[in-house]
Amino acid sequence: MYYLYVLKSEKLDRHYIGITDDIEKRLIKHNTNSVQSTKAYRPWMLVYKETFMNKTSARKREIFLKKTAAARVEIFSKLGGPIV
């Protein structure tokens, strides 16, 4: 199983979209300086996830969300608190 996930910075109004096969392990990496692109916005909390059968499907969804502002706005507008 693979997951598309959305993180929200607890420090600033920032979101991060990514994919992984282990959300808990990946969240730890985001919160411990292991990911260059997110370390300035720590701490992060998981606010959204989608499940996929394979990495290809998860990656296609990630690319779609990163390239389509309206899709991101739709997801982000639904996010109010921790994990949905």
C-alpha positions as CSV (number, residue, x, y, z in Angstrom):
1,M,0.0,0.0,0.0
2,Y,1.1,3.5,-0.7
3,Y,-0.3,6.8,0.6
4,L,-0.6,10.3,-0.6
5,Y,-0.4,12.5,2.4
6,V,-0.8,16.2,3.3
7,L,1.1,17.7,6.1
8,K,0.4,21.1,7.7
9,S,3.0,23.1,9.5
10,E,2.1,23.9,13.1
11,K,4.4,26.9,12.9
12,L,3.3,28.6,9.7
13,D,0.4,28.4,7.2
14,R,2.1,25.9,4.9
15,H,1.1,22.5,3.5
16,Y,3.3,19.7,2.1
17,I,2.0,17.0,-0.3
18,G,4.0,13.7,-0.6
19,I,3.7,10.0,-1.1
20,T,5.1,7.1,1.0
21,D,4.6,3.5,2.0
22,D,5.0,4.3,5.7
23,I,3.3,7.5,6.9
24,E,4.5,7.3,10.5
25,K,8.1,6.9,9.5
26,R,7.9,9.6,6.9
27,L,6.3,12.1,9.4
28,I,9.2,11.4,11.8
29,K,11.6,12.3,9.0
30,H,9.8,15.5,8.2
31,N,10.0,16.5,11.9
32,T,13.6,15.6,12.5
33,N,15.6,17.6,9.9
34,S,15.8,14.7,7.5
35,V,13.9,16.4,4.7
36,Q,15.6,19.5,3.4
37,S,12.5,21.1,1.8
38,T,10.4,20.9,5.0
39,K,12.8,21.5,7.9
40,A,12.2,25.2,8.1
41,Y,8.5,24.7,8.8
42,R,8.7,22.1,11.5
43,P,6.8,20.8,13.4
44,W,4.4,19.1,10.9
45,M,1.1,17.3,11.6
46,L,-0.7,14.8,9.3
47,V,-4.0,16.3,8.2
48,Y,-5.0,14.2,5.2
49,K,-4.3,10.9,3.5
50,E,-5.4,8.8,0.6
51,T,-4.6,5.1,0.1
52,F,-3.5,3.5,-3.2
53,M,-2.7,0.0,-4.2
54,N,0.6,0.9,-5.9
55,K,3.2,3.6,-6.1
56,T,2.3,4.6,-9.6
57,S,-1.2,5.5,-8.7
58,A,-0.1,7.5,-5.7
59,R,2.5,9.3,-7.7
60,K,0.0,10.2,-10.4
61,R,-2.3,11.7,-7.8
62,E,0.5,13.6,-6.2
63,I,1.5,15.1,-9.5
64,F,-2.1,16.1,-10.2
65,L,-2.4,17.8,-6.9
66,K,0.9,19.6,-7.2
67,K,0.1,20.9,-10.7
68,T,-3.6,21.7,-10.2
69,A,-4.3,24.6,-7.9
70,A,-8.0,24.1,-7.9
71,A,-7.6,20.5,-6.6
72,R,-5.3,21.7,-3.8
73,V,-7.7,24.5,-2.8
74,E,-10.5,21.9,-2.7
75,I,-8.6,19.6,-0.3
76,F,-7.1,22.4,1.8
77,S,-10.5,24.1,2.3
78,K,-11.8,20.8,3.8
79,L,-8.9,20.6,6.3
80,G,-9.7,22.1,9.6
81,G,-8.0,19.9,12.2
82,P,-5.8,16.8,12.5
83,I,-6.1,13.8,10.3
84,V,-9.2,13.4,8.2
